[in-house]
């Protein structure tokens, strides 16, 4: 089966964390209604406790704001810094969200690491975050299945712990990250993988490695997604400026550091750039758009979605 045949069910979503964190409930409803009416498949929200000096947003709270404001649109938390939370707390929050909106939540998890102070100030040794994540994932899976869990590990001790009701349907867990650790973690624990800042060729290589490693364990992750920063405008120069300014503000790095990973231009140009990820096997693409307004971002992302789906026939 070709990549195009495998991705006929391509899903396109919009990252909208900042636009959701406003005091005006009408503004949130308007944004989500516009996204749903435009045919977007999901909203992705981020998660940071204190990033580069204090910036942050709680992924679970942001997801709740979407699921409680809109009746149908799905949410991807991409990604939740699971290793900085206790598995019992995370499992209870997920189970409660699943009660509010069954079948509409996808949990992406990651170890973080771009800002090590975020990890240390959360009480976690950055050198242990990978092992902590793996232990937490194992416990989270069991707790969300409704199992009674007794466990004494390197980072967590549980005595006949249980979280009920368990989500029905189960909440998919996708693993974020790059490198061999993300490959092994997805193969062992994930329903899929979520990339960011990966070229299309790197995406394809990692996807194949995950599938092979999972098959050795008798597992088959079924979703492969990518989050992509992009600038969108009728004027390509404006699009380039907008995405450069936003990424500079968040990551404190110049535009040229991200140029090969963050397209900018008209919807037609961005869709053409993204087509290589579809060819590489991506079935879920979330755009993190820089545009003149939130309304323009929704409109442009919807155009990109239509162009990509048209290219699949």
ABEGO torsion letter per residue (X at the ends): XBAAAAAAABBBBBBAAAAABBABAAAAAAAAAAAAAAGBABBBBBBBABBGGGBBBBAAAAAAAAAAABAABBBBBOBBBAAABBAAAAAAAAAAAAAABBGABBBBBBAEGABAAAAAAAGBBAAAAAAAAAAAAAAAAAAAAGBBBBBBBAABBBBGBBBOBBBOBBBBBBBBEBEAAAAAAAAAABAEBBBBGBBAAAAAAAAAAAAAAAAAAGBBBABBBBBBBBBBBABAAAAAAAAAAAAAAAAGBBAAAAAAABBBEBAAAAAAAAAAAAAAGBABBBBBBBBABAAAAAAAAAAAAAAAAAAAX
